[in-house]
Amino acid sequence: MAISEPESHVRKSVEMLYDSLKHGDTETVSKLLAADLEWWFHGPPGCQHMMRMLTGESMDLEFKFKPRNITVIEDRVIVEGWEGNEAYWVHVWTVNAQDGLITQFREYFNTWITIRDLRMGSIWEIKQIRPAVWQSEPQEHLKRSLPGLVLAI
């Protein structure tokens, strides 16, 4: 399935963010993020690694974010990664397709995620259980027990 131009644009913004963080390019990071970035976190309190990097609290790259899977669903970019055998993370970024500015960030640490599209449809569609549009891919962590969440878009 081909990626549309707006989806390609939002993906590029998020890829540029990870690359800029990797190289300590704080100027580019600040240009990619909205001044009023909305942020949500789910996971152990000490594991807010990305937010510490985005706020400048920690730029020593104590935690390496190496995306293993990137999926675009309209204006949302879902990035998934593993750090060793202990850390599994999912980031969900909302990006303005017009200017590439990142407006919302959801960080999930050691949590399996399922995303469902619950936007209004026909009466018949609303009464049906809608299939997932994206699910975590735990790979080597299949036998690991982690809490799960369902995100609605």
N, C-alpha and C positions, 0 to 999 in steps of 0.2 A: 504494500500500500504506500503510495507516494505521500510525502509530507507537504502540506500546503505552505504557501509563502509566509502567512502569519505564524504558523507553527514553527517553521524554520527560523524565523526572526526571534521568537521567544526562547527557543532552544539555544540559539547563539548567545543570547544575553546571559543565560545561566552557565553555559560552558565557559564564557569569558570570565564570569565571576569566579568559578573554581580555579581557572588558570591564574587569574590575578591574585587570588589568595595564596596559591601555591608559590608564587614568585614575590609575595610581599608587596604587591603594587596597590597600596592603599588609595591612591588617587583614582584609579580605575574602579576599584570597589565602591568608593563613595559616589561616583558618577552613575553606577548601575542601580543603586538602591534609592528608593523614595525616602525623603527626609522623615516622613511619618510611617515608615515601614511597620506593618502590623505583624506581630510575631507570636506564635503559639508553640509550646514545648510539651512533650509527653515523654517521661522517662525519669531516671534517677536524678535528683537535684544537682549532683556533681558532674553531670554529663552534658551540660549545655555548651559543648565545645564550639559549635558554629556561632552561637550568639556572642560568645566571648571574643571570637575572631572578628565578627562584624562590628562590634562596639569598640574594638581596639584594646580591650582589656587584656587580651592575650594574642600577640602576634609572633610568638616564638614557635608557632606550629607544633605545639605539644601533641596535637592529634592530627593525623594525616587523613584528609578527606580525599579518597581516591574513588570517584564514581565508577561503579561496575555496570550500571544499567541506567539509561536515561530514556524516559518516555514522555511524550508530549500529548496532552489532551486539551485541545483548544488553547486557552491562555494559561494553563497550568503545566509545569514541568516537574515530573517526579523523578528524583534521583535517589538511587539505592546503592549502598556500599557496605563493605565489611572491613573491619580493622582487626586482623588476627582472628583468633577464635572467640574473643570475648565481646566484641562490639559489632552490632548490626544497626545500621541507621537508614532512615528514609527521610528525605527532604522534599517538601512540596512547595514549590515557588509559584506565585501568581505574577504574571508579567503583562504589562500593558503592551499589546501588540503594535500600537501606533508608534511608541517611542522606545520600546525595549526596557523601560524602567520597571524594576522589581518592586511590587507594592505589598506583597504579603509573603510570609515565610512560616512554614510549619515544620518543626523538627521533631522527629520521633526516634527515640533511642531504645534499642532492644525491645521493639514492639512490631508484631506483624500487622500489616495494613491491608485492608480491602477498600477499594473505592467504588462507589455506586453512583450512578447518575440518577438523581431524584427530581430533576426538573419536571415541570408540569407537562403532561401529555394528555392523551385521551383518558376518559374515565376508565376504560378497560385497562390501559397501561398502568394507571395509578394503583389499581387493585392487584396487579400482578407483582410478584417478587422480581425485581429487576436484576439482571445478571451483573456481576462485577465488571467494571471497565478496566480495572487494574488490580493485581494482587502482588504482595511481596513474593519474591523468589528466594527462599532461604538457602538454596544450594547445599553447602556442606553443613548447615545448621538444622537440617530436617528433623533431627531427633531432639533438638533443643526446645525446651518449653518456655515460651515468651507470651506475654499478654497480647491480645489482639484488639484492634479497633476497626470500626467501619467509618469511613469518611464519606459524606454526602456532598456531591457537587451539583 
